Amino acid sequence: RWDMSDDRLNDGDDLLDTIGDKGVLAVLYDKDEPIASAAVASWKGDMESGSVGRNETGWEVKLVTVKIGYMKQGLAGRCINALEEHLLTQQKETLGDGPLRLWIQTVDDVNGDYWRRRGWKNVRSFEKPVGYWGSYHGFHLMILLKEL
């Protein structure tokens, strides 16, 4: 479905560019080997329409990945749960109570069901053409929201 010939991140600078100076990365290890990760970055709006004209705030979940051979063990969920706990603690210390808004941009037929089962709600979606993100086929890009 996807052209995987290019690395998504080439080095640590790419990671920092992706999550920004306020971003947080959670990584799980098996001994010394990273096996799962997820990150959050300040929400800047979706790739299609941005947040222009919208009052959207919160954090975007990004870079969710699990190493082949370790999938289907809840490891991505553990990373995301750790990030949620961190953000909730940080928010209470700085802003007090109120909903924590988490966003994700995801391909519906790849992992839309995964996110919906975990309580994420579809806010809007877009049809993307062949070639977008290196796709060999068009796909349905969803913008999902979870409030804690």
C-alpha positions in Angstrom: 0.0 0.0 0.0 2.9 2.4 0.8 6.3 3.2 -0.6 8.5 2.4 2.3 11.8 3.2 0.6 12.4 6.4 2.6 12.8 6.6 6.3 10.2 8.6 8.1 12.8 10.1 10.4 16.4 10.2 9.4 18.0 11.3 12.7 17.3 13.0 16.1 16.9 16.4 14.5 14.0 15.0 12.4 12.4 13.7 15.7 12.8 17.1 17.3 11.4 18.9 14.3 8.4 16.5 14.4 7.5 16.8 18.1 8.8 20.3 18.8 10.3 21.7 21.9 7.2 20.9 24.0 6.7 17.4 22.7 7.1 14.3 24.7 8.3 10.8 23.5 7.4 7.5 25.3 9.5 4.5 24.5 9.3 0.9 25.7 12.4 -1.3 25.7 13.0 -5.0 25.7 16.4 -5.1 27.4 18.4 -2.4 25.4 16.2 -2.6 22.3 13.4 -0.1 21.7 10.2 -2.0 20.8 7.4 0.5 20.9 7.0 4.3 21.0 4.5 7.1 20.7 4.9 10.9 20.9 2.8 14.0 21.4 3.3 17.4 20.0 1.3 20.6 20.4 -1.8 20.4 18.1 -1.3 22.8 15.1 -4.3 21.6 13.2 -4.8 18.9 10.6 -2.7 18.7 7.5 -5.6 19.4 5.2 -7.3 22.5 6.7 -5.1 23.5 9.7 -7.0 25.0 12.6 -7.8 28.3 10.8 -11.2 29.4 11.9 -11.4 26.6 14.5 -10.9 26.9 18.2 -8.8 23.7 18.5 -6.3 23.2 21.2 -4.5 20.2 22.7 -1.9 17.7 21.7 -1.4 15.5 18.6 -0.4 11.9 19.1 2.3 11.1 16.5 4.9 8.5 15.6 3.0 5.5 17.1 5.0 2.4 16.2 5.6 -1.1 17.4 8.4 -3.3 16.2 7.5 -6.3 14.2 7.3 -9.4 16.4 6.0 -7.3 19.4 2.7 -6.3 17.8 -0.7 -7.1 19.3 0.6 -7.0 22.9 -0.8 -3.6 23.9 2.6 -1.9 23.7 1.4 1.1 21.7 -1.4 1.5 24.2 1.0 1.5 27.1 3.1 4.3 25.5 -0.1 6.3 24.8 -1.3 5.8 28.4 2.0 7.0 29.8 1.7 10.1 27.6 -1.9 10.7 28.7 -0.9 10.5 32.4 2.0 12.8 31.9 -0.1 15.4 30.0 -2.9 15.2 32.6 -0.5 15.8 35.4 1.2 18.7 33.6 -2.2 20.2 32.8 -3.4 20.0 36.4 -0.2 21.7 37.6 -0.4 24.6 35.1 -4.1 25.0 34.2 -6.1 23.1 36.8 -9.0 20.9 35.9 -10.5 20.8 32.4 -10.6 18.4 29.5 -7.3 17.3 27.9 -7.8 17.2 24.2 -5.8 14.7 22.2 -5.8 14.6 18.4 -4.6 12.1 15.8 -4.5 12.0 12.0 -4.8 8.4 10.8 -5.6 6.3 7.8 -9.1 4.8 8.3 -8.6 1.4 6.7 -5.1 0.9 8.3 -5.9 1.6 12.0 -9.1 3.6 12.3 -10.8 0.8 14.1 -7.9 0.6 16.6 -8.4 4.2 17.6 -12.2 4.1 17.6 -12.2 1.1 20.0 -10.1 3.2 22.3 -12.7 6.0 22.5 -11.5 8.3 19.8 -14.2 10.2 17.8 -14.1 11.2 14.2 -14.1 15.0 13.8 -13.6 15.2 10.1 -12.1 13.3 7.2 -10.6 13.7 3.8 -10.1 11.6 0.7 -6.4 11.6 -0.2 -5.1 10.7 -3.7 -2.6 8.1 -4.9 0.9 9.3 -4.0 0.0 11.2 -0.8 2.3 10.0 1.9 3.8 7.6 -0.7 0.5 5.7 -1.1 0.0 3.3 -4.0 -3.8 3.8 -3.6 -6.0 6.6 -2.4 -7.1 6.5 1.2 -9.5 8.0 3.8 -7.6 10.3 6.2 -9.4 10.8 9.5 -8.9 13.5 12.1 -9.9 11.9 15.5 -10.3 13.5 18.9 -10.3 12.1 22.4 -11.1 14.2 25.5 -9.9 13.1 28.9 
